[in-house]
Amino acid sequence: MKNKAILGLPIFCNHETTLKNTSYNDAAHRYMTESLLPVVDFDDVKTEYVRMYSCSPTPQSNDALAIIDGELYFIEFKDGNMRREIHGVKRKIFESLLLFCDIINATISFTRTRLNYILVYNKQKSEAYIKHLLEREEVQETPSLDSLMDDLGKLAHHNIDYFGLRQQFQNIYFKEVYTYKKEDFNEWLRQK
């Protein structure tokens, strides 16, 4: 099944919106992107899907399902401290994969070769956690080190895997896994 045909399924068509809308943080009353890229609100897809079943608690889900440059992406926006959020992000990944595969009648073999994942996070809310992760590796973070890591990552065309999502999920569940600070994500979108 082609990517456009997948997003053409009625359950996905019923929940079309923009990337901006899926990035909204209710608690902070702000958006993490201004992009008007058309996407599927996967939270709404999950809500429609679970209505058919009696389940409690309700599964968690990623924010958006999109086609960018012909590739399928799950996108999750996190505007809070990643120390508190990372476990929930991983749960959303697994539960979203289960729902997605059931909806399109596919297996993880499909997602491993055709579906990508992006976590977009707010660096300012997560600086202490990232510093903690770096200290575990006996690296002391400074603004200049952070800038150097970003610059080296960009030059090497390598996305830094601060939260270990690529290591855990790429090549087994997803084709590619990316972690972007919201500013870097918006720059990446402008290049697409």
C-alpha positions as a LaTeX table, in Angstrom:
\begin{tabular}{lrrr}
\hline
Residue & $x$ (\AA) & $y$ (\AA) & $z$ (\AA) \\
\hline
Met1 & 0.00 & 0.00 & 0.00 \\
Lys2 & 1.39 & 3.43 & $-0.95$ \\
Asn3 & 1.82 & 6.10 & 1.72 \\
Lys4 & $-0.81$ & 8.43 & 0.23 \\
Ala5 & $-3.27$ & 5.55 & 0.05 \\
Ile6 & $-2.65$ & 4.81 & 3.74 \\
Leu7 & $-3.50$ & 8.35 & 4.74 \\
Gly8 & $-6.51$ & 8.13 & 2.43 \\
Leu9 & $-8.19$ & 5.58 & 4.72 \\
Pro10 & $-11.42$ & 7.02 & 6.18 \\
Ile11 & $-10.23$ & 6.93 & 9.82 \\
Phe12 & $-7.25$ & 9.08 & 8.82 \\
Cys13 & $-9.18$ & 11.40 & 6.47 \\
Asn14 & $-11.66$ & 12.14 & 9.27 \\
His15 & $-8.89$ & 13.65 & 11.39 \\
Glu16 & $-6.90$ & 15.83 & 9.02 \\
Thr17 & $-5.45$ & 19.00 & 10.51 \\
Thr18 & $-2.18$ & 20.95 & 10.46 \\
Leu19 & 1.10 & 20.20 & 12.14 \\
Lys20 & 0.68 & 23.46 & 14.06 \\
Asn21 & $-2.57$ & 22.24 & 15.60 \\
Thr22 & $-1.06$ & 18.93 & 16.70 \\
Ser23 & 1.85 & 20.78 & 18.36 \\
Tyr24 & $-0.37$ & 22.79 & 20.71 \\
Asn25 & 0.48 & 22.58 & 24.41 \\
Asp26 & $-2.77$ & 23.02 & 26.36 \\
Ala27 & $-1.04$ & 23.74 & 29.67 \\
Ala28 & 1.30 & 26.42 & 28.29 \\
His29 & $-1.16$ & 27.74 & 25.66 \\
Arg30 & 1.47 & 27.73 & 22.91 \\
Tyr31 & 2.44 & 25.93 & 19.72 \\
Met32 & 5.77 & 24.22 & 19.11 \\
Thr33 & 5.62 & 24.88 & 15.37 \\
Glu34 & 3.81 & 27.27 & 13.07 \\
Ser35 & 3.90 & 24.80 & 10.17 \\
Leu36 & 0.65 & 24.41 & 8.25 \\
Leu37 & 1.76 & 21.07 & 6.79 \\
Pro38 & $-1.32$ & 18.83 & 6.47 \\
Val39 & $-1.15$ & 15.91 & 8.91 \\
Val40 & $-3.41$ & 13.41 & 10.63 \\
Asp41 & $-4.17$ & 14.10 & 14.29 \\
Phe42 & $-3.24$ & 10.66 & 15.59 \\
Asp43 & $-4.62$ & 11.45 & 19.06 \\
Asp44 & $-8.05$ & 11.85 & 17.44 \\
Val45 & $-7.56$ & 8.66 & 15.40 \\
Lys46 & $-6.84$ & 6.81 & 18.63 \\
Thr47 & $-9.98$ & 8.25 & 20.24 \\
Glu48 & $-12.14$ & 7.10 & 17.31 \\
Tyr49 & $-10.45$ & 3.70 & 17.24 \\
Val50 & $-10.92$ & 2.92 & 20.96 \\
Arg51 & $-14.63$ & 3.81 & 20.83 \\
Met52 & $-15.12$ & 0.43 & 19.15 \\
Tyr53 & $-13.62$ & $-1.35$ & 22.15 \\
Ser54 & $-14.15$ & $-1.23$ & 25.87 \\
Cys55 & $-10.72$ & $-0.55$ & 27.32 \\
Ser56 & $-9.36$ & 1.19 & 30.36 \\
Pro57 & $-7.02$ & 2.94 & 30.60 \\
Thr58 & $-7.19$ & 4.44 & 27.14 \\
Pro59 & $-4.07$ & 3.82 & 25.04 \\
Gln60 & $-1.61$ & 6.65 & 24.55 \\
Ser61 & $-0.78$ & 7.96 & 21.09 \\
Asn62 & 1.64 & 10.12 & 19.15 \\
Asp63 & 0.47 & 13.58 & 18.14 \\
Ala64 & 0.68 & 13.40 & 14.35 \\
Leu65 & 0.99 & 11.09 & 11.37 \\
Ala66 & 2.38 & 12.83 & 8.29 \\
Ile67 & 3.86 & 12.40 & 4.86 \\
Ile68 & 6.96 & 14.55 & 4.39 \\
Asp69 & 8.91 & 14.23 & 1.14 \\
Gly70 & 6.96 & 11.04 & 0.38 \\
Glu71 & 7.95 & 9.40 & 3.70 \\
Leu72 & 5.60 & 8.44 & 6.55 \\
Tyr73 & 6.34 & 9.96 & 9.97 \\
Phe74 & 4.94 & 9.70 & 13.46 \\
Ile75 & 5.62 & 13.01 & 15.23 \\
Glu76 & 5.45 & 13.60 & 18.98 \\
Phe77 & 5.74 & 17.07 & 20.56 \\
Lys78 & 6.94 & 17.40 & 24.15 \\
Asp79 & 7.03 & 20.86 & 25.71 \\
Gly80 & 7.82 & 19.61 & 29.24 \\
Asn81 & 10.83 & 18.28 & 31.08 \\
Met82 & 11.96 & 15.09 & 29.32 \\
Arg83 & 13.00 & 13.54 & 32.65 \\
Arg84 & 9.30 & 13.25 & 33.47 \\
Glu85 & 8.18 & 12.68 & 29.89 \\
Ile86 & 10.49 & 10.02 & 28.40 \\
His87 & 8.66 & 7.00 & 29.84 \\
Gly88 & 5.36 & 8.32 & 28.45 \\
Val89 & 6.99 & 8.94 & 25.06 \\
Lys90 & 8.09 & 5.31 & 24.87 \\
Arg91 & 4.63 & 4.11 & 25.87 \\
Lys92 & 3.08 & 6.30 & 23.16 \\
Ile93 & 5.44 & 4.82 & 20.59 \\
Phe94 & 4.46 & 1.23 & 21.37 \\
Glu95 & 0.74 & 1.87 & 21.66 \\
Ser96 & 0.66 & 4.02 & 18.51 \\
Leu97 & 2.47 & 1.30 & 16.57 \\
Leu98 & $-0.09$ & $-1.28$ & 17.69 \\
Leu99 & $-3.03$ & 0.94 & 16.68 \\
Phe100 & $-1.45$ & 1.96 & 13.37 \\
Cys101 & $-0.62$ & $-1.62$ & 12.40 \\
Asp102 & $-4.13$ & $-2.81$ & 13.23 \\
Ile103 & $-5.75$ & 0.05 & 11.29 \\
Ile104 & $-3.73$ & $-0.56$ & 8.12 \\
Asn105 & $-3.57$ & $-4.35$ & 8.59 \\
Ala106 & 0.22 & $-4.46$ & 8.63 \\
Thr107 & 3.00 & $-5.74$ & 10.85 \\
Ile108 & 6.10 & $-4.27$ & 12.39 \\
Ser109 & 7.92 & $-5.50$ & 9.27 \\
Phe110 & 6.01 & $-2.77$ & 7.41 \\
Thr111 & 6.82 & 0.02 & 9.90 \\
Arg112 & 10.47 & $-1.02$ & 10.09 \\
Thr113 & 10.90 & $-0.19$ & 6.42 \\
Arg114 & 8.28 & 2.52 & 5.80 \\
Leu115 & 7.56 & 4.54 & 8.97 \\
Asn116 & 9.85 & 7.10 & 10.61 \\
Tyr117 & 9.60 & 8.69 & 14.05 \\
Ile118 & 10.37 & 12.24 & 15.23 \\
Leu119 & 10.40 & 13.52 & 18.81 \\
Val120 & 10.33 & 17.31 & 19.03 \\
Tyr121 & 11.20 & 18.67 & 22.47 \\
Asn122 & 11.65 & 22.00 & 24.24 \\
Lys123 & 15.34 & 22.27 & 25.09 \\
Gln124 & 14.81 & 24.92 & 27.78 \\
Lys125 & 12.49 & 22.60 & 29.73 \\
Ser126 & 14.92 & 19.67 & 29.48 \\
Glu127 & 18.37 & 21.23 & 29.94 \\
Ala128 & 18.85 & 19.80 & 33.46 \\
Tyr129 & 17.90 & 16.29 & 32.29 \\
Ile130 & 20.22 & 16.40 & 29.29 \\
Lys131 & 23.01 & 17.65 & 31.56 \\
His132 & 22.32 & 14.68 & 33.86 \\
Leu133 & 22.52 & 12.26 & 30.92 \\
Leu134 & 25.80 & 13.77 & 29.77 \\
Glu135 & 27.25 & 13.64 & 33.29 \\
Arg136 & 26.50 & 9.90 & 33.43 \\
Glu137 & 28.78 & 9.65 & 30.42 \\
Glu138 & 31.35 & 11.82 & 32.28 \\
Val139 & 30.85 & 14.73 & 29.91 \\
Gln140 & 30.24 & 18.16 & 31.37 \\
Glu141 & 27.76 & 20.23 & 29.42 \\
Thr142 & 28.42 & 23.88 & 28.76 \\
Pro143 & 26.73 & 26.21 & 26.29 \\
Ser144 & 29.79 & 25.94 & 24.05 \\
Leu145 & 29.77 & 22.11 & 24.24 \\
Asp146 & 26.07 & 22.07 & 23.40 \\
Ser147 & 26.71 & 24.34 & 20.42 \\
Leu148 & 29.70 & 22.24 & 19.33 \\
Met149 & 27.67 & 19.01 & 19.53 \\
Asp150 & 24.88 & 20.59 & 17.48 \\
Asp151 & 27.32 & 21.92 & 14.88 \\
Leu152 & 29.19 & 18.60 & 14.61 \\
Gly153 & 25.91 & 16.73 & 14.31 \\
Lys154 & 24.79 & 19.02 & 11.49 \\
Leu155 & 28.13 & 18.78 & 9.67 \\
Ala156 & 28.09 & 15.01 & 9.97 \\
His157 & 24.41 & 14.93 & 8.98 \\
His158 & 23.83 & 13.04 & 12.23 \\
Asn159 & 20.94 & 13.71 & 14.57 \\
Ile160 & 21.99 & 13.46 & 18.24 \\
Asp161 & 20.08 & 10.75 & 20.12 \\
Tyr162 & 19.92 & 12.41 & 23.57 \\
Phe163 & 17.16 & 10.18 & 24.92 \\
Gly164 & 18.18 & 6.81 & 23.44 \\
Leu165 & 15.13 & 6.50 & 21.20 \\
Arg166 & 17.14 & 5.71 & 18.06 \\
Gln167 & 19.07 & 3.01 & 19.86 \\
Gln168 & 15.87 & 1.43 & 21.19 \\
Phe169 & 13.48 & 1.80 & 18.23 \\
Gln170 & 15.33 & 2.26 & 14.92 \\
Asn171 & 15.82 & $-0.80$ & 12.70 \\
Ile172 & 13.37 & $-2.89$ & 14.72 \\
Tyr173 & 10.23 & $-0.71$ & 14.76 \\
Phe174 & 11.03 & 2.32 & 12.59 \\
Lys175 & 13.04 & 3.04 & 9.47 \\
Glu176 & 14.64 & 6.16 & 11.03 \\
Val177 & 14.29 & 7.84 & 14.44 \\
Tyr178 & 15.05 & 11.54 & 15.00 \\
Thr179 & 15.14 & 13.78 & 18.06 \\
Tyr180 & 14.92 & 17.53 & 17.41 \\
Lys181 & 14.86 & 20.60 & 19.59 \\
Lys182 & 11.80 & 22.55 & 18.44 \\
Glu183 & 13.99 & 25.19 & 16.74 \\
Asp184 & 15.95 & 22.54 & 14.83 \\
Phe185 & 12.74 & 20.75 & 13.83 \\
Asn186 & 11.32 & 23.95 & 12.38 \\
Glu187 & 14.57 & 24.49 & 10.44 \\
Trp188 & 14.41 & 20.87 & 9.18 \\
Leu189 & 10.83 & 21.45 & 8.00 \\
Arg190 & 11.84 & 24.61 & 6.11 \\
Gln191 & 14.40 & 22.55 & 4.20 \\
Lys192 & 11.80 & 19.99 & 3.08 \\
\hline
\end{tabular}
